[in-house]
């Protein structure tokens, strides 16, 4: 990120020292030379984007030139997949952000416990009777968890995992709405450090038998929790259509950032089809049963159709998506996932509206307090309870549901391989094409374009699949692709709340923004969440956010520049949404959009700046002998604060 005249705002001696140590570096510089760290962990949806944001901020690449690079490079061809702007390297900031992709559930776990060992991958369950040996639950391989090129001094700074501390937790699902509910379970491991280092990784560690404990967020130690949106995100519906007949597919230009005009889609799915798939109403792509699924017309009246009602060929004849049986296999997050929360939040808000009589099971499935949830298994349990035995049930249909860990695991399990044809799942948009071509060694999946409420209200129920020979597929999308602009359109709905400096962490929960007494296009949406049901033009309906979970009070005894470094980074990052801010850097927005996301609205950026790194009593602070601002009610003076 380029140097701005007021980039360092705190005005302290440590800031001046940081500024003096910044060095001009040649364009296309790769290796990091940082000496101070910021440690983040959680959401895999946001993991690749935040790796790029950190790289651009410090003007270096984690693991550059080693066997374990983070996969990005400063290149004049930016914007393009895997590339970063060369302008990021005009200034080298000696602060390196490290990121562990462990999923939203574990990101929150590490934040609440203030314990980096809780940033483990997947799910671990201790044995009540004995310590057990488990495969080391390391974060996702990408982005790179440690820096082989610059391990730091000591090497535990950047070259070892777990990290030395927790600075930022990231989650796509919100924190609990009350302090009393802000709890999590904690487990303990042996060893506590060095699971992976520059010398290699442990294949096994010990999970202690007496390790399960309930831990509550400690305001006396950390101050009030802070939860702010990092950016506007899209959850893509990845689909493997490799052997299918899809008349609505649109070939994209393959460039980033994707736009509605050129991103393309493997398939265009209606709201009715999406609800039918993710509730087990339809279990085979070959299904052409008449009146099988419900949808709503522009007056809000229920209509019935065959599952393939959106798959007309250029002559107007409906075709099955598969000429023979091809089971729909849903790839889902088997670990705690904010991506699961965003999807189930959408399904719970939207699907029951299609099923006012309850005849299709949607009302019963979503009539529960267990949804929305970071656990997709909660939805599977509800489907099995309502539908009983059938093609949606693992007891009667092998692999109807395919669990995977992390965004990369879901994307790999969908892929574009013909052996996975018929699979569908949900994943961060930047794990799909065009934002990446590979997930590890697997070709990245393509995504679907989705019908939204504006299209329904306009009477657009199916995609326009007509073509003029010799074309074989439509040239343009009718439905909405998961693009940065699609997320921004959803967030532009004026029925979302306006931020205020009196907000608490819970007020920033975008998913809790609900409609007042509203009827739109014949449908009463009173009390339902705004984002999934927004009727803004070109709004992508599966939009949400990744939250940054921060402490109000940080301990600085081991690192006197900890708060300075953290707030400087956050200042530059959030200012990227506000071109009128003295710390505005256009690289911030460019990097975020190249990853498929969009920065928060300007009014959010301005409010966050005033509330958390200004002069208000809510400002993030360092623990001291006399506590102030975010540390005001924190105990133990300089020994207090988040360790």
N, C-alpha and C positions, 0 to 999 in steps of 0.2 A: 504494500500500500504506500502511495506516495506521501512524502512529508508535507504536512500542512503547517501553516505558520503558528497555529495554536493547538497543535496536536497533543501536546502534553499539558494538561490543564491544572494539575494540583498545586503547582507553585512551590514545591518543597525542594530541599537540597537533594533528596534522592532522585527526584525527577530531573533536576539539572545534571546530575551525574549520569542518568540514563541517556539524556539527550547528547551529552558530550561523548558517550561511548558509542553512539550510532555512527556508522561508517558508510560512506558512499561505496557502492559495490558495482561491478560491471554488469550490464544487462545480461540476462540468461544465467546469472549465478545460480548454483544449485544447492550446494551443501549448506546446512545451517551452521552458524557460528555462535548461536545463542548461549548465554551463561545462566539465565534465569528461566523458571518454568511456570506455566499455568496448567493445572491438571483437571481434565474434564472426562466424564464418562457417562454412558447411558445409550440413548436412542441410536439404533443402527440406521433408522431412516435419515437422520441428520449427520451420520458419521463421515461420509465421504465429503459432504459439503463443508463441514467444520474443519476437516483436515485441510481443505483448500483455503479456507478463510485464515486459518493459523499460518499456513505456508506463506500466503500473500502478506500477512501482517509482518512476519519476521524477515521476509525476503529470502527465504531458504527452503529447501526440501528435506523432509525427514528421510534419512536413510539413503540419500542421493549417492549413487555409484556403488551401492552395496547389494548383497543378495536379497535384502528386505527393504526396498524403497517404498514410498507411499503411493507411487503410481502416477504422480503428476509432474509437470515440467513447465517452466517459464518458456514461452514460445511466441514468436511474432505472429503465428497463425491463429492465436486466440481472437475471438471465441471459437473453440472447437473442443471436442471431448478430450478429457485428460490434460488440457492445457490451462495455463495461467498467464495473465498479462505480464509482459516484461517490465511494465512500469512498477510492478510490485517490488522490483529489485533496486529501485533508485535509492532506497534507504534500507539498511540492514538494522533491524531492531533486535537487541540482544535478549529477547523474551520469546521463548518457544512454547507454543501450546501443544500439549500431548493429549491424545484422545483414545479412549478405550470403548469400542463398540460392543456393549454387553446387553443391549436392549433397554427399553424404558423402565421396565419393572426393576431391574437391578441398578439402573441409574438412580432411581428414587431411593432404593435401598441404601446405596452408598451415601447419598445425600443426607437422609434422615439419621443414619448412624454415625455420620462423619467418619467413615471408615473405608479406606480404599480397597481393603480386602473383600468388601461386599460388592465390588464391581467385578463379579465373576460372571462367566458366560453360562447361559442355559439355566436349568433347574437342578438343585442339589438337595437331597433328602437324607439327613443323618440316620444312622441306625441307632435305635434306642439302647441297644445292649453293648455295642462295641464300636471303637474307632474303625473306620473302613478306608481302604485305599480307593481313590477315584482317579479317573483321567483328569489331568490338570485343566480346570475350567477357564482356559485363556480366552480373552476377547477374540472377536472375529479377526481373521488374518489381514483383512483390509478394512480400514486403513491401518498402516503400520502402527503397532502399539509402542514400540521402542525405537530408538534411533541408533542404528549401528554405526553411522558415520560420525555422529557427535553424541557419545554417551554422557558427556558432561563430567564435571568434577565436583563431588565423587560420581562414580558411574551409576549410582542409584538415581541420579537426577533425571537422565533421559534414557539410560541404557538398561533399565531393569523394571520388571513389573511383578507385583502391584506397585503403583506409584507411591511416593512418600506422603501424599496428602490428598484431600478432596477440596477443590476450589469451585467447580461448577458441576452440578448434575444436570443431565438433559433427558427430557421425557416428552413424548408426543401426547401423553395423557396428563390430566391435571392432578396436582396435589389434592389431598383430602380437603374438604371445605372448612373444617374446624381443627383447632390444635389438638383437641381430644382424639380426633380420628387420624391424626398424622403420626401413624405408627407403622412399623414393619417388623418382619422377622429377621433375625441375624444368625449367622452360622460362623463357626471358627474352623480354621485350617492349620495344618502344620506341614511345611513351614509357613510363616506369615509373609515372607518376602522372597524375592529371587525365583519366582515361578518361571520366568524367562529372563535371560540376560544376554549380553553380547556374546557370551560363551555357549548359548544354547538354552533349550527349554527342558524343564522337568516333564517327564511323561506321566508321572503319578504324584499325587500329594495325599495327605491324610485328612479326611473329614472327621472331625471329632464327634464322638457320640453324644456328648452333653452340650452340644453347641447351639441348639435351637433356643432362641430367646426373643421375647417381644421387646422392642426398643421404641421409645417415643421421641419425637423431636424435642430437643432441649432448648427452650427459649432462654433459660437462665445462662446457658453456656454460649449460645450462638446468636442470640437476638431473634427478632421475628424472621420467619421465612420470607424470601422474596421469590416470586414466580412471574417472569416476564416472557412474552413471546419473542422467540429469536427470529423467526421468519414465517411467512405463509407457505404452507406445504401442500402438496398433492399426494394422495395415495392412488397409485396407478393400479388398474386391474390388468394384471399380466395374463395373457392368454396364448396357449400354444395351438395355433390353427393349422399346423403344418400339413395335415392330411385332410383338412376339412374344406367344404365348399362354402366360402364366405363371399357373398356378393357385395357386402358393404365395406370391404377392406379398401383402404386408400394408401397408396405408396407415398411415403414422405420423402422430403429432400435429404434427410439424414444429417442435417446441420443443427448446431446448437447455438443459442438456446432455442428450443422448439417453440413454434408459434402455431396458432390455429390454422394458419394458411399453409404451413408446410410440414408439420410434424407427422401427419398420417396416423393410421391405426390398423391393427390386425383385424379388428371387428368393431362394429358400432352396436352397442347394446342399449336397449330401452330400459327404463326403470322397471317395467313389468318383468323383463327377462332377468335383470339382476336380482330382484327379489325372489324369483322362482328358483334361480340357481342356488343362492346362498341360504335358502330355507329348505332345500331338499324337495321342493314341489316337482321339479324336473331333474332327472338324473342321467339323461342320455341325450347327446347332441343329435341323435337320430329321431327324437320325439317330434311327431307331427300331429298329435292328437288334437282334434278340434276343441275350441273353448277350454283349453287346459289352464291358461293363466289369466289373471285379471290385470287390467291397466285402467287409468283414468283418462277421460277425454277432457277437452278444454273447459267444459262446464262442471267438471268434478264428478261426472257420472261414470260408474263402473262399466267397462266393456270387457268382453272376453275374447280371447284369441288363441290360436295354436302357438306353441313356443317359437316356431320359425316365422312368425308374422312379419319380422323385420328383414327377412332374407329373400326378398323377391329378386329375380334376375332382371336383366335389362328389358325383357319382354313383359315383365309384371307377374311372372309365374313364381309362386312360392316354392322354394326348394328346402329340403332338409339340410342341416349343416353337415350331416354325414350320411352317406348312402347306406351304411350298415351301422350296427350298434357301435357306439363309441361312448363309453361311460364318462360322465362329467366327474373328474377327480379334482377336488378342491385342495390346493396347497395352502396351508395356514401356519401361522406362527405358533409353535408349540411352547415357546417361552413367553414370559411376561412382555407384552408388546403394546406400545402406544399406537402403533399402526392398527392393531386389532381393535383398540378403543375407537379410533376414528371410523373404521368400517362399521363396527356394531352400533355406534352412535347414529350413523347414517341409516342403517337398516331399521333400527328401532323407530326412528322418526318417520321414515318414508313408507315402509312396507305395510303397516297396519292401515294406512289411509286407503290402500288399494283393496282392502278386505273388510269393509264395514260390517258385513254379516258374519264374518268369522268362518266362512265356508272353505277358505283355502289355508287355514291354519296360522296365518300371519299374526292375527290378533292374539291368539293363545301363546304362540312362541315368544312374542315380545312383551307379554303381560307379566313382567318379572322385574324385580329390583336387582337381579344379577347381571343385567345388561343396561347400558353398554359396559364393556369390561376390557381390561388388558389381557384377559384370558379368553381366547377364542373357544376353548373347550366349554365355556359356559353356554355358548350358542349351540354347540353340538349336543350338549345335554338337553337343552330345551327342545331341539328338533326331535331327538329320539323320544322324549317324553310325550310330545304331541302327536308325532306321526307313527310311533311304534316301529315294527319291523318293516324294512323296505330298502331300496337302493341307496338311501342316505345313511344307513346304519351300519357301522363297522362289523356288527355281529352277523349281518346278513349279506354284506357286500364288501369284499376285500378291498382295502385302500380307497374307499369312497372319500376319505379324508386323509390327506398326506401331511403330517407335521414336519416342520423345518425350523431351524434355529437361525434367527437373525434375518435381515433383509437379503443378505447374500445367499443364505440357505434357501429362502423362498424362490428367489430369482433363478437359482441354479436348478431347482427341482421343477420349475416350469420350462425354462429354456426354449429353444426352437427345434430341438431334436425330435424327429418323427417318433422316436420311442416314447416320448412324453406327450404325444398328440392328445388333445382333449382336456389337458390340465388347465386350470384357471386358479388364480390366487390374487393376493393383494400385496403390494410392495411399494416402497418409496419410488417415486418417479425416476430418480437418478440411478436406479438399478435396472432400468429398462432402456431400450433404444428410443431415441437417438443419443441419450446422455452417456451411455456406455455401450460398447459392443461386446465386452467380456465381463463375466463375473468369475474371478479366478481363472480357471481354464475353460469355463463353459460359456457358450454364446448367450448373451443376454436376451431375455424375452422381449417381445413386442407388447404394446399395451392396447387397451380398448378406448374408444371414445364413448362418452355416456350422454344420454338424454338428461336434460335438466328441467327445472320447473318452468323457466321462461319458454322453452320449446313446447312443453305440454300446453301452456296457456295460449300459445300461438297456433295450436292445432297441428304441430309437427310431431307425429307419433312414431314414424319410422324413417330411417335414412333414405335419402334419394339415391337409389342404386342404378339409375338409368345411365347408360353410356352410349357413345356413338362409335361404331366400328371404325378403325380396328382396335379401339380401346377395349379392355376387358374388365376394367374396374372403374369406379367413380374417380374423378380428378380431385374432388373437394369433400371435406367432411361436412356432414349435416350436424352431427352431435359434437360434443365438446371434448377436446383432448386435454390431458394433464400437463398444461403448460404454465409457466410463470404468470402469464397474463390471465389464465383461467382462474388461478388462485386469487390474484389481485381483484378480479371482477367480483368474486364471491365476497371478499372482505370489504368491498366498496358499498355493501348494502347499508343504508343509513339507519336500518332498524337494529344494528349492532350498537352497543352502548358506547358513549363517548368517554374516553379515559379521563381520570381526575387524579390529582396528587393526594387525595384522601383515600384512594383505593388501597385495599389490602391485597395479599397474594391471591385471594379467592376471586376478587373482582376481575383479575386479568384472565380468568378462565373463560376463554372465548366460547367454549361449548355450552356454558351456562347462560349465554345470551339467548333469550327466548322471545317469541312473538308475544305482543299484547293481544288484544281482541282483534284478530285479523282473519279475513277470508280472502284468499287469492285464487282466481280462476275456479271458483265454485267449491273450494276446499277450505274448511276451517282449520287453521294451523295455530290457533291460540294455545300458548304455553309450550309449543314445540321449538326445538333449537333452530336458529336462523340459518346457519351455514348450509346444512343439507337441503334446506327447502327455499333458499334464496331464489328469487325470480329475476335476478339481474342478467342482462344480456351477456352471453358467452361465459357465464360463471360455471366453473367446474364443481360438480356437486360433492365430490369427496375431498374437500379442502379442510384444512385445519392448521395446526401450528406445532412446532417443537418449542417447549418451554425451557428457558434457562432457570434452573433452581439455584439460588444464591443465598448466602448467609448475610445478615445485617452486620455481623461482627466477626472479624477474623483475627486469629492469634498471629502475631508477627515476631515472636521471640526467636524463631529459627530462621526467619527471612524478613528482615526489616523493610524490604521493598515489596512485600507480597501484595498489599492492598494497592499501592501505587501502580504496580505492573498490571494488576487485574483491572482496576478502574480505567487506566489508560487504554487498555485493549477494548474494554466495553464501550468507552467513550467513542473511540474511532469506529468501532463496528456499528453501533446504533446510529451514529451520525451519518452513516452511509445511506440512510433512508430520507435524510433531510438536506437538500441542496443548499438551504439557507444557513446551515450550521457552519461555524468557523472550522470545524473538524471534518467537514464533508470530504470524502474520498470516493470518486466515481468507481474505483476498482472494487469497492465493497459490493455494490449492487451488481456489477458485471460478473463477479465471481459467483455470487449467489444465483443469479439467473442462468448462468452457464451450467449450474448443477440442477436446474429445473425448478427452483423455488423463487420466491419474491420477498423482498424486505417488507417489514410492517408499514402500515400507513404512517404518514408524517405526524399526525396527532399523537399516535402511540410513541413514536421516537421522541418527540418533544416532551411528553409527559414523563416518560421513563428517565430522561436526562434530568429533569427538574427534581424528580422524586428520589432518585437513588444515587446520583453523583453530583448533586448540587449542595446547597447549604441547609436544606431541610433536615429535620431531626430523623428522617427516614434514610438518610444517606449512608451508604456502606462505609464502615469505619474500621480502624485498627484498634484492638484492645489496648488500653493504656491505664496508667495509675488512676487518672480521673477519666471515667468513661463519658463519651459524648455521642450524639446522633444515633447511629445504628447500634452502638454498644451501650446506650444509656442505662439500661436495666440489666446489664450482664454482670455476673459476679466475678470475683477474684482478680479484678484489676487487669494488669498486663498479662497475667496468667490465664485470663479468660479468652473467650472467642473460639471460633471453629479452628481446631488444630490442623 
